[in-house]
Amino acid sequence: MDLEPLPDTGTLRGDLLGSFKPRSIEEGERKLKIMTGLASRLSQEQALAEAASSAVVQPRAEAHLALMQRAAARGEISASADIRTLSQVIPSMAAYRTLVQRKPIGLAFLVSMVDGVVVQALRNQPSDVPPDSTGHLPDHTASPAGQSPSRRRAVSARTRSKP
């Protein structure tokens, strides 16, 4: 995927959706179908798996990373967001969808991934909360209300049991 003519709609959502052209979807699906035929070999030969990822997943992930860097530069998303990981979500899920689920990559799938996963994850980034020694965020960042799910259940159960 060529990184130069990336769309610039002014929003990350628009840019991500604009980067998918019917031709690029068809081309990606063709490459993934080839990979499906090679799937048993991919699991046995690391070099072949890396080459397949380099040809199909990584170019799209690099494009998404560039779009996310641009969104961070214009202040649309947090500069501390884990865009390296999030830039790989849609290409990886597209590969999974084609290789494992054997389903096509259509516009509905792409919109669902952009709106329901990537944009949501970028909006819900914890603010200035460092990860613990294992790299995980503390439980109190698990919800917008600042309570872990288990804490919310406990409070809810006590509230319901009061006469």
DSSP file with accessible surface (Angstrom, degrees, kcal/mol):
  #  RESIDUE AA STRUCTURE BP1 BP2  ACC     N-H-->O    O-->H-N    N-H-->O    O-->H-N    TCO  KAPPA ALPHA  PHI   PSI    X-CA   Y-CA   Z-CA
    1    1 A M              0   0   92      0, 0.0     2,-0.4     0, 0.0    61,-0.0   0.000 360.0 360.0 360.0 130.6    0.0    0.0    0.0
    2    2 A D        -     0   0  107      1,-0.1     0, 0.0     3,-0.1     0, 0.0  -0.641 360.0-159.1 -80.3 127.8    1.4    3.4   -1.0
    3    3 A L  S >  S+     0   0   66     -2,-0.4     3,-0.8     1,-0.2    -1,-0.1   0.618  77.2  74.6 -82.7 -13.1    1.5    5.8    1.9
    4    4 A E  T 3  S+     0   0  163      1,-0.2     2,-0.4     0, 0.0    -1,-0.2   0.951  92.2  46.5 -70.0 -50.6    1.7    8.9   -0.2
    5    5 A P  T 3  S+     0   0   98      0, 0.0    -1,-0.2     0, 0.0    -2,-0.1   0.020  76.9 150.3 -86.7  36.3   -1.9    9.3   -1.4
    6    6 A L    <   -     0   0   21     -3,-0.8    13,-0.1    -2,-0.4    -3,-0.1  -0.385  53.7-101.8 -64.5 143.8   -3.6    8.6    1.9
    7    7 A P        -     0   0   27      0, 0.0     2,-0.2     0, 0.0    -1,-0.1  -0.261  28.3-163.2 -64.6 152.4   -6.9   10.4    2.3
    8    8 A D        +     0   0  109      1,-0.1     4,-0.1    -3,-0.1    -2,-0.0  -0.692  27.6 151.7-137.4  81.6   -7.0   13.6    4.4
    9    9 A T        -     0   0   80      2,-0.4     3,-0.1    -2,-0.2    -1,-0.1   0.550  66.1-107.2 -88.9 -11.7  -10.7   14.2    5.2
   10   10 A G  S    S+     0   0   41      1,-0.2     2,-0.3    -3,-0.1     3,-0.1   0.275  95.5  73.2 100.6 -10.6   -9.9   16.1    8.5
   11   11 A T  S  > S-     0   0   65      1,-0.1     4,-2.5    65,-0.0    -2,-0.4  -0.987  77.0-131.7-133.9 149.6  -11.1   13.3   10.8
   12   12 A L  H  > S+     0   0    4     -2,-0.3     4,-3.2     2,-0.2     5,-0.3   0.927 110.1  53.0 -62.5 -43.4   -9.5   10.0   11.6
   13   13 A R  H  > S+     0   0  102      1,-0.2     4,-2.6     2,-0.2     5,-0.3   0.946 111.4  45.4 -57.2 -49.8  -12.7    8.2   11.0
   14   14 A G  H  > S+     0   0   18      1,-0.2     4,-2.6     2,-0.2    -1,-0.2   0.903 114.2  49.3 -61.1 -39.9  -13.1    9.7    7.5
   15   15 A D  H  X S+     0   0    0     -4,-2.5     4,-1.3     2,-0.2    -2,-0.2   0.922 111.7  47.8 -67.0 -44.4   -9.4    9.0    6.7
   16   16 A L  H  < S+     0   0    0     -4,-3.2     3,-0.5     2,-0.2     4,-0.4   0.949 117.3  41.6 -62.5 -47.3   -9.6    5.3    7.8
   17   17 A L  H >< S+     0   0   34     -4,-2.6     3,-1.3    -5,-0.3    -2,-0.2   0.895 113.1  55.0 -67.4 -36.1  -12.8    4.7    5.9
   18   18 A G  H 3< S+     0   0   23     -4,-2.6    -1,-0.2    -5,-0.3    -2,-0.2   0.709  96.7  65.6 -69.5 -19.3  -11.5    6.7    2.9
   19   19 A S  T 3< S+     0   0    6     -4,-1.3     2,-0.8    -3,-0.5    -1,-0.3   0.661  86.3  82.6 -77.9 -12.7   -8.4    4.6    2.8
   20   20 A F    <   +     0   0   27     -3,-1.3    -1,-0.1    -4,-0.4     3,-0.0  -0.822  59.6 178.6 -95.7 113.8  -10.5    1.6    1.8
   21   21 A K     >  -     0   0  104     -2,-0.8     4,-2.7     1,-0.1     5,-0.3  -0.847  40.6-116.5-108.3 147.9  -11.3    1.5   -1.9
   22   22 A P  H  > S+     0   0   94      0, 0.0     4,-2.6     0, 0.0     5,-0.2   0.903 118.3  51.7 -51.4 -38.9  -13.3   -1.3   -3.5
   23   23 A R  H  > S+     0   0  191      1,-0.2     4,-2.8     2,-0.2     5,-0.2   0.925 109.7  48.0 -65.0 -41.3  -10.2   -2.2   -5.5
   24   24 A S  H  > S+     0   0   26      2,-0.2     4,-2.5     1,-0.2    -1,-0.2   0.876 111.4  51.0 -69.6 -32.5   -8.0   -2.3   -2.4
   25   25 A I  H  X S+     0   0   32     -4,-2.7     4,-2.6     2,-0.2    -2,-0.2   0.953 112.9  45.5 -65.8 -47.1  -10.6   -4.5   -0.6
   26   26 A E  H  X S+     0   0  128     -4,-2.6     4,-2.4    -5,-0.3    -2,-0.2   0.914 114.1  48.8 -62.7 -42.2  -10.7   -6.9   -3.6
   27   27 A E  H  X S+     0   0   74     -4,-2.8     4,-2.5     2,-0.2    -1,-0.2   0.922 112.0  49.0 -63.9 -43.9   -6.9   -7.0   -3.8
   28   28 A G  H  X S+     0   0   21     -4,-2.5     4,-2.6     1,-0.2    -2,-0.2   0.908 111.2  49.4 -62.2 -41.6   -6.6   -7.6   -0.1
   29   29 A E  H  X S+     0   0   31     -4,-2.6     4,-2.5     2,-0.2    -1,-0.2   0.904 109.2  52.8 -65.1 -38.6   -9.2  -10.4   -0.2
   30   30 A R  H  X S+     0   0  124     -4,-2.4     4,-2.0     2,-0.2    -2,-0.2   0.951 111.5  46.1 -61.4 -45.1   -7.3  -11.9   -3.2
   31   31 A K  H  X S+     0   0   73     -4,-2.5     4,-2.3     1,-0.2    -2,-0.2   0.909 112.7  50.3 -64.0 -40.0   -4.1  -11.9   -1.2
   32   32 A L  H  X S+     0   0    4     -4,-2.6     4,-2.3     1,-0.2    -1,-0.2   0.861 107.0  54.0 -69.2 -32.6   -5.8  -13.3    1.8
   33   33 A K  H  X S+     0   0  140     -4,-2.5     4,-1.9     2,-0.2    -1,-0.2   0.899 108.2  50.1 -66.6 -37.5   -7.4  -16.1   -0.3
   34   34 A I  H  X S+     0   0   91     -4,-2.0     4,-1.3     1,-0.2    -2,-0.2   0.934 110.5  50.0 -62.2 -43.9   -3.9  -17.0   -1.5
   35   35 A M  H  < S+     0   0   17     -4,-2.3     4,-0.4     1,-0.2     7,-0.2   0.864 104.9  57.9 -63.0 -34.1   -2.8  -17.0    2.2
   36   36 A T  H >< S+     0   0   21     -4,-2.3     3,-1.2     1,-0.2     4,-0.3   0.917 104.8  50.9 -61.4 -41.3   -5.7  -19.3    3.0
   37   37 A G  H 3< S+     0   0   66     -4,-1.9    -1,-0.2     1,-0.3     3,-0.2   0.805 116.0  41.8 -64.0 -28.4   -4.4  -21.8    0.5
   38   38 A L  T >X S+     0   0   66     -4,-1.3     4,-2.5     1,-0.2     3,-0.7   0.353  82.6 112.3 -96.1   3.6   -1.0  -21.5    2.2
   39   39 A A  H <> S+     0   0   43     -3,-1.2     4,-1.7    -4,-0.4     5,-0.2   0.856  75.8  49.4 -52.7 -43.5   -2.4  -21.5    5.7
   40   40 A S  H 3> S+     0   0   73     -4,-0.3     4,-0.6    -3,-0.2    -1,-0.3   0.902 114.2  46.7 -65.8 -34.3   -1.0  -24.9    6.7
   41   41 A R  H X> S+     0   0  117     -3,-0.7     4,-2.1     1,-0.2     3,-0.6   0.856 106.0  59.6 -72.7 -34.7    2.4  -23.9    5.5
   42   42 A L  H 3< S+     0   0   25     -4,-2.5     7,-0.3     1,-0.2    -1,-0.2   0.877 104.6  50.0 -60.8 -37.4    2.2  -20.5    7.3
   43   43 A S  H 3< S+     0   0  100     -4,-1.7    -1,-0.2    -5,-0.2    -2,-0.2   0.708 116.6  41.7 -75.0 -17.6    1.8  -22.3   10.6
   44   44 A Q  H << S+     0   0  141     -4,-0.6     2,-0.6    -3,-0.6    -2,-0.2   0.702 112.2  52.0-100.2 -23.6    4.8  -24.5    9.9
   45   45 A E     X  -     0   0   73     -4,-2.1     4,-2.2     1,-0.2     3,-0.2  -0.913  58.6-167.1-124.8 107.1    7.2  -22.0    8.3
   46   46 A Q  H  > S+     0   0  129     -2,-0.6     4,-2.7     1,-0.2     5,-0.2   0.869  89.6  55.1 -58.6 -41.2    7.9  -18.8   10.2
   47   47 A A  H  > S+     0   0   72      1,-0.2     4,-2.2     2,-0.2    -1,-0.2   0.903 109.3  47.1 -62.9 -40.1    9.6  -17.1    7.2
   48   48 A L  H  > S+     0   0   53     -3,-0.2     4,-2.5     2,-0.2    -1,-0.2   0.915 111.6  50.8 -68.1 -40.9    6.6  -17.7    5.0
   49   49 A A  H  X S+     0   0   29     -4,-2.2     4,-2.4    -7,-0.3    -2,-0.2   0.918 111.4  48.4 -62.2 -42.5    4.3  -16.4    7.7
   50   50 A E  H  X S+     0   0  105     -4,-2.7     4,-2.6     2,-0.2    -1,-0.2   0.902 110.9  50.4 -65.0 -39.7    6.4  -13.2    8.1
   51   51 A A  H  X S+     0   0   56     -4,-2.2     4,-1.8    -5,-0.2    -2,-0.2   0.915 110.8  49.2 -64.9 -41.1    6.4  -12.7    4.3
   52   52 A A  H  X S+     0   0   12     -4,-2.5     4,-2.1     2,-0.2     5,-0.5   0.929 112.5  47.5 -64.2 -44.1    2.6  -13.1    4.1
   53   53 A S  H  X>S+     0   0   39     -4,-2.4     5,-2.7     1,-0.2     4,-0.8   0.920 110.8  52.3 -63.0 -41.4    2.2  -10.6    7.0
   54   54 A S  H  <5S+     0   0   77     -4,-2.6    -1,-0.2     1,-0.2    -2,-0.2   0.837 114.0  43.6 -63.4 -32.7    4.6   -8.2    5.3
   55   55 A A  H  <5S+     0   0   51     -4,-1.8    -1,-0.2    -5,-0.2    -2,-0.2   0.814 131.3  15.6 -83.3 -30.2    2.7   -8.3    2.1
   56   56 A V  H  X5S+     0   0   28     -4,-2.1     4,-0.6    -5,-0.2    -3,-0.2   0.839 129.4  29.7-113.3 -52.3   -0.9   -8.1    3.4
   57   57 A V  H  X5S+     0   0   14     -4,-0.8     4,-2.4    -5,-0.5     3,-0.2   0.941 112.7  53.9 -83.6 -49.4   -1.1   -6.9    7.0
   58   58 A Q  H  ><S+     0   0   54     -5,-2.7     4,-2.9     1,-0.2     5,-0.2   0.872 102.7  54.8 -62.8 -40.3    1.8   -4.6    7.6
   59   59 A P  H  > S+     0   0   25      0, 0.0     4,-1.9     0, 0.0    -1,-0.2   0.938 113.3  43.7 -59.7 -40.3    1.3   -2.2    4.7
   60   60 A R  H  X S+     0   0   36     -4,-0.6     4,-2.6     2,-0.2    -2,-0.2   0.915 113.0  52.0 -69.2 -40.4   -2.2   -1.5    5.8
   61   61 A A  H  X S+     0   0    2     -4,-2.4     4,-2.6     1,-0.2    -1,-0.2   0.904 108.8  50.9 -63.0 -39.9   -1.1   -1.2    9.5
   62   62 A E  H  X S+     0   0  101     -4,-2.9     4,-2.3     2,-0.2    -1,-0.2   0.900 110.1  49.8 -64.3 -39.8    1.6    1.3    8.4
   63   63 A A  H  X S+     0   0    0     -4,-1.9     4,-2.3    -5,-0.2    -2,-0.2   0.931 111.6  48.0 -63.8 -43.9   -1.0    3.4    6.6
   64   64 A H  H  X S+     0   0    0     -4,-2.6     4,-2.6    23,-0.2    -2,-0.2   0.896 109.4  53.8 -64.7 -38.2   -3.3    3.3    9.6
   65   65 A L  H  X S+     0   0   19     -4,-2.6     4,-2.7     2,-0.2    -1,-0.2   0.937 108.5  49.3 -61.2 -44.0   -0.3    4.3   11.8
   66   66 A A  H  X S+     0   0   29     -4,-2.3     4,-2.1     1,-0.2    -2,-0.2   0.914 111.8  48.7 -61.7 -41.5    0.4    7.3    9.6
   67   67 A L  H  X S+     0   0    0     -4,-2.3     4,-2.1     1,-0.2    -1,-0.2   0.902 112.8  47.6 -65.3 -40.1   -3.3    8.3    9.7
   68   68 A M  H  X S+     0   0    0     -4,-2.6     4,-2.5     2,-0.2    -2,-0.2   0.879 109.3  53.1 -70.5 -36.2   -3.4    8.0   13.5
   69   69 A Q  H  X S+     0   0   93     -4,-2.7     4,-2.4     2,-0.2    -2,-0.2   0.917 110.1  48.9 -63.1 -40.3   -0.1   10.0   13.8
   70   70 A R  H  X S+     0   0   73     -4,-2.1     4,-1.7     2,-0.2    -2,-0.2   0.911 110.3  50.6 -65.5 -40.5   -1.7   12.8   11.7
   71   71 A A  H  <>S+     0   0    0     -4,-2.1     5,-2.2     1,-0.2     6,-0.8   0.900 111.3  48.7 -64.8 -38.9   -4.9   12.7   13.9
   72   72 A A  H ><5S+     0   0   24     -4,-2.5     3,-1.4     4,-0.2    -2,-0.2   0.912 107.9  55.1 -66.5 -39.5   -2.7   13.0   17.1
   73   73 A A  H 3<5S+     0   0   91     -4,-2.4    -2,-0.2     1,-0.3    -1,-0.2   0.856 109.1  46.8 -64.2 -32.4   -0.8   15.9   15.5
   74   74 A R  T 3<5S-     0   0   90     -4,-1.7    -1,-0.3    -5,-0.1    -2,-0.2   0.412 118.8-112.2 -91.1   3.8   -4.0   17.8   14.9
   75   75 A G  T < 5S+     0   0   62     -3,-1.4    -3,-0.2    -4,-0.2    -2,-0.1   0.571  82.4 123.3  83.6  10.1   -5.2   17.0   18.5
   76   76 A E  S   <S+     0   0   82     -5,-2.2     2,-0.3    -6,-0.2    -4,-0.2   0.840  79.0  23.3 -73.8 -33.0   -8.1   14.7   17.5
   77   77 A I  S    S-     0   0   20     -6,-0.8    -2,-0.2    -9,-0.2    46,-0.1  -0.906 100.8 -82.6-128.8 161.3   -6.7   11.8   19.6
   78   78 A S    >   -     0   0   52     44,-0.4     3,-1.5    -2,-0.3    -6,-0.1  -0.345  26.9-137.5 -64.2 137.2   -4.4   11.7   22.6
   79   79 A A  T 3  S+     0   0   95      1,-0.3    -1,-0.1    -7,-0.1     4,-0.1   0.714 105.8  57.1 -66.7 -17.9   -0.7   11.9   21.8
   80   80 A S  T 3  S+     0   0   77      2,-0.1    -1,-0.3    -8,-0.1    -2,-0.1   0.432  79.0 123.2 -93.8   1.9   -0.3    9.1   24.4
   81   81 A A  S <  S-     0   0   10     -3,-1.5     2,-2.2     1,-0.1     3,-0.2  -0.294  74.8-114.2 -63.5 147.3   -2.7    6.7   22.7
   82   82 A D     >  +     0   0   81      1,-0.2     4,-2.3     2,-0.1     3,-0.3  -0.462  52.7 158.3 -81.7  71.0   -1.2    3.3   21.8
   83   83 A I  H  >  +     0   0   26     -2,-2.2     4,-2.2     1,-0.2    -1,-0.2   0.761  63.8  66.2 -72.6 -23.1   -1.5    3.9   18.1
   84   84 A R  H  4 S+     0   0  156     -3,-0.2     4,-0.4     2,-0.2    -1,-0.2   0.942 111.0  35.7 -60.8 -46.1    1.1    1.3   17.2
   85   85 A T  H >4 S+     0   0   78     -3,-0.3     3,-1.5     1,-0.2     4,-0.5   0.941 118.2  50.3 -72.4 -47.3   -1.2   -1.5   18.5
   86   86 A L  H >X S+     0   0   18     -4,-2.3     3,-0.9     1,-0.3     4,-0.6   0.794 100.3  64.5 -65.9 -26.6   -4.4    0.1   17.3
   87   87 A S  T 3< S+     0   0    4     -4,-2.2    -1,-0.3     1,-0.2   -23,-0.2   0.734 103.3  49.8 -67.7 -18.2   -3.0    0.6   13.8
   88   88 A Q  T <> S+     0   0   78     -3,-1.5     4,-2.3    -4,-0.4     5,-0.3   0.562  88.5  85.6 -94.9  -8.2   -2.8   -3.2   13.5
   89   89 A V  H <> S+     0   0   32     -3,-0.9     4,-2.7    -4,-0.5     5,-0.2   0.952  91.4  40.6 -62.9 -54.8   -6.4   -4.0   14.7
   90   90 A I  H  X S+     0   0    2     -4,-0.6     4,-2.7     2,-0.2     5,-0.2   0.953 117.5  46.7 -65.8 -47.9   -8.3   -3.6   11.4
   91   91 A P  H  > S+     0   0    8      0, 0.0     4,-2.2     0, 0.0    -1,-0.2   0.919 115.5  47.4 -60.3 -38.7   -5.7   -5.3    9.2
   92   92 A S  H  X S+     0   0   51     -4,-2.3     4,-2.5     2,-0.2    -2,-0.2   0.914 113.3  47.1 -67.7 -42.4   -5.3   -8.2   11.7
   93   93 A M  H  X S+     0   0   72     -4,-2.7     4,-3.0    -5,-0.3    -1,-0.2   0.859 110.1  53.9 -67.6 -33.8   -9.1   -8.6   12.0
   94   94 A A  H  X S+     0   0   13     -4,-2.7     4,-2.2    -5,-0.2     5,-0.2   0.921 109.9  47.5 -65.0 -41.5   -9.4   -8.5    8.2
   95   95 A A  H  X S+     0   0   11     -4,-2.2     4,-3.4    -5,-0.2     5,-0.4   0.934 114.0  47.4 -63.9 -44.2   -6.9  -11.3    8.0
   96   96 A Y  H  X>S+     0   0  109     -4,-2.5     4,-2.3     1,-0.2     5,-1.9   0.928 110.6  52.2 -60.5 -46.2   -8.7  -13.3   10.7
   97   97 A R  H  <5S+     0   0   55     -4,-3.0     6,-2.3     3,-0.2     5,-0.3   0.913 118.7  36.0 -59.1 -42.1  -12.1  -12.7    9.0
   98   98 A T  H  <5S+     0   0    9     -4,-2.2     4,-0.2     4,-0.2    -2,-0.2   0.938 125.1  37.3 -78.6 -46.9  -10.8  -14.0    5.7
   99   99 A L  H  <5S+     0   0   40     -4,-3.4    -3,-0.2    -5,-0.2    -2,-0.2   0.913 131.9  20.8 -74.5 -44.9   -8.5  -16.8    6.9
  100  100 A V  T  <5S+     0   0   89     -4,-2.3    -3,-0.2    -5,-0.4    -2,-0.1   0.907 134.2  32.8 -93.9 -50.3  -10.3  -18.2    9.8
  101  101 A Q  S   <S-     0   0   79     -5,-1.9    -3,-0.2     2,-0.1    -4,-0.2   0.677  90.2-142.3 -81.7 -19.1  -14.0  -17.1    9.4
  102  102 A R        +     0   0  178     -6,-0.4    -4,-0.2    -5,-0.3    -3,-0.1   0.900  52.5 137.9  56.0  44.7  -13.8  -17.3    5.5
  103  103 A K        -     0   0  101     -6,-2.3    -1,-0.2     1,-0.0    -2,-0.1  -0.881  56.1-104.7-115.8 153.9  -16.0  -14.3    5.2
  104  104 A P        -     0   0   85      0, 0.0     2,-0.9     0, 0.0     5,-0.1  -0.311  25.8-120.2 -73.8 160.1  -15.6  -11.3    2.8
  105  105 A I        +     0   0   13    -80,-0.1     2,-0.2     4,-0.1   -76,-0.1  -0.855  47.9 167.7-101.1  97.7  -14.3   -7.9    3.9
  106  106 A G     >  -     0   0   32     -2,-0.9     4,-2.2     1,-0.1     5,-0.2  -0.492  51.4 -94.5-106.4 178.4  -17.2   -5.6    3.1
  107  107 A L  H  > S+     0   0  124      1,-0.2     4,-3.0     2,-0.2     5,-0.3   0.891 122.0  56.5 -60.8 -40.3  -18.1   -2.0    3.9
  108  108 A A  H  > S+     0   0   84      1,-0.2     4,-2.3     2,-0.2    -1,-0.2   0.918 108.4  47.8 -60.3 -42.4  -20.2   -3.1    6.9
  109  109 A F  H  > S+     0   0   20      2,-0.2     4,-2.4     1,-0.2    -1,-0.2   0.940 113.2  48.0 -62.0 -45.9  -17.3   -4.9    8.5
  110  110 A L  H  X S+     0   0    2     -4,-2.2     4,-2.8     2,-0.2     5,-0.2   0.926 112.2  47.8 -64.5 -43.8  -15.0   -2.0    7.9
  111  111 A V  H  X>S+     0   0   43     -4,-3.0     4,-3.1     1,-0.2     5,-0.5   0.922 111.8  51.7 -62.7 -42.1  -17.4    0.6    9.4
  112  112 A S  H  X5S+     0   0   71     -4,-2.3     4,-2.1    -5,-0.3     5,-0.5   0.920 112.5  45.3 -61.1 -42.4  -17.9   -1.7   12.4
  113  113 A M  H  X>S+     0   0   14     -4,-2.4     5,-2.5     3,-0.2     4,-1.1   0.924 117.7  43.1 -67.7 -44.3  -14.2   -2.0   12.9
  114  114 A V  I  <>S+     0   0    0     -4,-2.8     5,-2.8     3,-0.2     6,-0.4   0.973 126.7  29.6 -66.3 -54.1  -13.5    1.7   12.5
  115  115 A D  I  <5S+     0   0   46     -4,-3.1     5,-0.4    -5,-0.2    -3,-0.2   0.907 127.8  38.1 -75.5 -43.7  -16.5    3.0   14.6
  116  116 A G  I  <<S+     0   0   49     -4,-2.1    -3,-0.2    -5,-0.5    -1,-0.2   0.702 131.8  14.2 -86.2 -19.1  -17.0    0.2   17.1
  117  117 A V  I  X5S+     0   0   58     -4,-1.1     4,-2.7    -5,-0.5     5,-0.2   0.735 125.3  34.4-119.4 -67.1  -13.4   -0.7   17.8
  118  118 A V  I  ><S+     0   0    0     -5,-2.5     4,-2.4     2,-0.2     5,-0.2   0.955 122.0  40.7 -67.5 -52.9  -10.6    1.7   16.7
  119  119 A V  H  ><S+     0   0   13     -5,-2.8     4,-2.1    -6,-0.3    -1,-0.2   0.925 117.8  50.1 -64.1 -39.6  -12.3    5.1   17.2
  120  120 A Q  H  > S+     0   0   76     -5,-0.4     4,-1.8    -6,-0.4    -1,-0.2   0.918 110.1  49.9 -63.2 -43.9  -13.9    3.9   20.4
  121  121 A A  H  < S+     0   0   33     -4,-2.7    -1,-0.2     1,-0.2    -2,-0.2   0.902 111.3  49.0 -62.5 -38.9  -10.6    2.6   21.8
  122  122 A L  H >< S+     0   0    8     -4,-2.4     3,-0.8     1,-0.2   -44,-0.4   0.858 111.7  49.0 -70.6 -32.3   -8.9    5.9   20.9
  123  123 A R  H 3< S+     0   0  175     -4,-2.1    -1,-0.2     1,-0.2    -2,-0.2   0.795 109.9  52.4 -73.5 -30.5  -11.7    7.9   22.6
  124  124 A N  T 3< S+     0   0  109     -4,-1.8    -1,-0.2    -5,-0.2    -2,-0.2   0.010  75.1 141.2 -99.5  29.8  -11.5    5.8   25.8
  125  125 A Q    <   -     0   0   55     -3,-0.8   -44,-0.1     1,-0.1    -3,-0.1  -0.496  57.7-113.9 -70.4 133.6   -7.8    6.1   26.4
  126  126 A P        -     0   0   40      0, 0.0     2,-0.7     0, 0.0     3,-0.1  -0.412  30.5-122.6 -65.5 145.3   -6.9    6.4   30.1
  127  127 A S  S    S-     0   0   93      1,-0.2    -3,-0.0    -2,-0.1     0, 0.0  -0.842  72.6 -32.2 -98.7 116.2   -5.5    9.8   30.9
  128  128 A D  S    S+     0   0  153     -2,-0.7    -1,-0.2     1,-0.2     0, 0.0   0.783  90.6 139.3  52.4  34.6   -2.1    9.8   32.5
  129  129 A V        -     0   0   39     -3,-0.1    -1,-0.2    12,-0.0    12,-0.0  -0.937  46.2-141.2-107.0 111.5   -2.6    6.6   34.4
  130  130 A P        -     0   0   98      0, 0.0     6,-0.0     0, 0.0    -3,-0.0  -0.413  19.9-110.6 -72.3 147.6    0.7    4.6   34.2
  131  131 A P        -     0   0   75      0, 0.0     6,-0.2     0, 0.0     5,-0.0  -0.329  34.8-109.6 -69.3 158.5    0.4    0.8   33.8
  132  132 A D    >   -     0   0   76      4,-3.6     3,-2.3     1,-0.1     5,-0.0  -0.126  47.8 -78.3 -76.2-173.4    1.4   -1.4   36.7
  133  133 A S  T 3  S+     0   0  129      1,-0.3    -1,-0.1     2,-0.1     0, 0.0   0.718 132.8  54.4 -64.9 -18.1    4.6   -3.5   36.6
  134  134 A T  T 3  S-     0   0   91      2,-0.2    -1,-0.3     0, 0.0     3,-0.1   0.454 120.2-106.9 -92.4  -1.4    2.9   -6.1   34.4
  135  135 A G  S <  S+     0   0   54     -3,-2.3     2,-0.3     1,-0.3    -2,-0.1   0.489  80.7 124.7  90.2   2.7    2.0   -3.5   31.8
  136  136 A H        -     0   0  123     -6,-0.0    -4,-3.6     1,-0.0    -1,-0.3  -0.702  62.7-116.7 -96.7 151.4   -1.7   -3.6   32.8
  137  137 A L        -     0   0   71     -2,-0.3     5,-0.0    -6,-0.2    -1,-0.0  -0.555  40.9 -96.5 -80.1 146.8   -3.8   -0.6   33.8
  138  138 A P    >   -     0   0   40      0, 0.0     3,-1.9     0, 0.0     4,-0.1  -0.246  34.1-111.4 -60.0 152.5   -5.2   -0.5   37.3
  139  139 A D  G >  S+     0   0  109      1,-0.3     3,-2.5     2,-0.2     4,-0.2   0.807 111.1  71.3 -55.6 -32.7   -8.8   -1.7   37.7
  140  140 A H  G 3  S+     0   0  108      1,-0.3     3,-0.4     2,-0.1    -1,-0.3   0.673  93.4  57.0 -67.7  -7.7  -10.1    1.8   38.5
  141  141 A T  G <  S+     0   0   39     -3,-1.9    -1,-0.3     1,-0.2    -2,-0.2   0.424  80.2  94.4 -95.1   3.3   -9.5    2.8   34.9
  142  142 A A  S <  S+     0   0   58     -3,-2.5    -1,-0.2    -4,-0.1    -2,-0.1   0.671  88.1  33.1 -72.4 -17.5  -11.8    0.1   33.6
  143  143 A S  S >  S-     0   0   13     -3,-0.4     3,-2.0    -4,-0.2     5,-0.0  -0.972  78.0-119.2-139.1 154.5  -14.9    2.2   33.5
  144  144 A P  T 3  S+     0   0  139      0, 0.0    -1,-0.1     0, 0.0    -2,-0.0   0.820 114.9  60.2 -58.7 -27.6  -15.8    5.8   32.8
  145  145 A A  T 3  S-     0   0   77      2,-0.2     3,-0.1     1,-0.1    -4,-0.1   0.548 115.5-116.8 -79.3  -4.9  -17.2    6.1   36.3
  146  146 A G  S <  S+     0   0   40     -3,-2.0     2,-0.4     1,-0.3    -4,-0.1   0.611  78.7 113.0  82.2  11.8  -13.8    5.2   37.7
  147  147 A Q        -     0   0   62     -6,-0.1    -1,-0.3     4,-0.0    -2,-0.2  -0.928  68.5-118.4-117.1 144.2  -15.0    1.9   39.3
  148  148 A S     >  -     0   0   14     -2,-0.4     4,-2.5     1,-0.1     5,-0.2  -0.365  33.3-109.2 -68.6 158.5  -14.0   -1.6   38.3
  149  149 A P  H  > S+     0   0   47      0, 0.0     4,-2.2     0, 0.0     5,-0.2   0.898 120.6  51.9 -58.3 -38.6  -16.8   -3.8   37.1
  150  150 A S  H  > S+     0   0   63      1,-0.2     4,-2.2     2,-0.2     5,-0.2   0.898 109.3  49.6 -67.0 -36.7  -16.6   -5.9   40.3
  151  151 A R  H  > S+     0   0  120      2,-0.2     4,-2.5     1,-0.2     5,-0.2   0.930 110.2  50.6 -65.1 -43.3  -16.8   -2.7   42.5
  152  152 A R  H  X S+     0   0   94     -4,-2.5     4,-2.7     1,-0.2    -2,-0.2   0.911 110.6  49.8 -62.3 -40.4  -19.9   -1.5   40.5
  153  153 A R  H  X S+     0   0  161     -4,-2.2     4,-2.7    -5,-0.2    -1,-0.2   0.918 110.9  49.5 -64.4 -41.9  -21.5   -5.0   41.0
  154  154 A A  H  X S+     0   0   42     -4,-2.2     4,-2.2     2,-0.2    -2,-0.2   0.936 113.4  45.3 -63.5 -44.7  -20.8   -4.9   44.7
  155  155 A V  H  X S+     0   0   41     -4,-2.5     4,-2.3     1,-0.2    -2,-0.2   0.936 114.1  49.9 -65.1 -41.3  -22.3   -1.4   45.1
  156  156 A S  H  X S+     0   0   51     -4,-2.7     4,-2.4    -5,-0.2    -2,-0.2   0.911 109.7  50.5 -63.9 -41.6  -25.3   -2.3   43.0
  157  157 A A  H  X S+     0   0   43     -4,-2.7     4,-1.8     1,-0.2    -1,-0.2   0.910 111.2  48.3 -64.8 -41.6  -25.9   -5.5   45.0
  158  158 A R  H  X S+     0   0  128     -4,-2.2     4,-0.7     2,-0.2    -1,-0.2   0.908 111.6  50.5 -64.5 -40.1  -25.8   -3.5   48.3
  159  159 A T  H >< S+     0   0   91     -4,-2.3     3,-0.7     1,-0.2    -2,-0.2   0.922 111.2  47.8 -65.1 -42.3  -28.2   -0.9   46.9
  160  160 A R  H 3< S+     0   0  180     -4,-2.4    -1,-0.2     1,-0.2    -2,-0.2   0.827 108.4  55.2 -68.6 -30.8  -30.7   -3.5   45.7
  161  161 A S  H 3< S+     0   0   93     -4,-1.8    -1,-0.2    -5,-0.2    -2,-0.2   0.612  83.6 102.2 -81.9  -8.8  -30.6   -5.3   49.1
  162  162 A K    <<        0   0  152     -4,-0.7    -3,-0.0    -3,-0.7    -4,-0.0  -0.533 360.0 360.0 -74.6 136.8  -31.5   -2.2   51.1
  163  163 A P              0   0  177      0, 0.0    -1,-0.1     0, 0.0    -2,-0.0  -0.141 360.0 360.0 -67.2 360.0  -35.2   -2.1   52.2
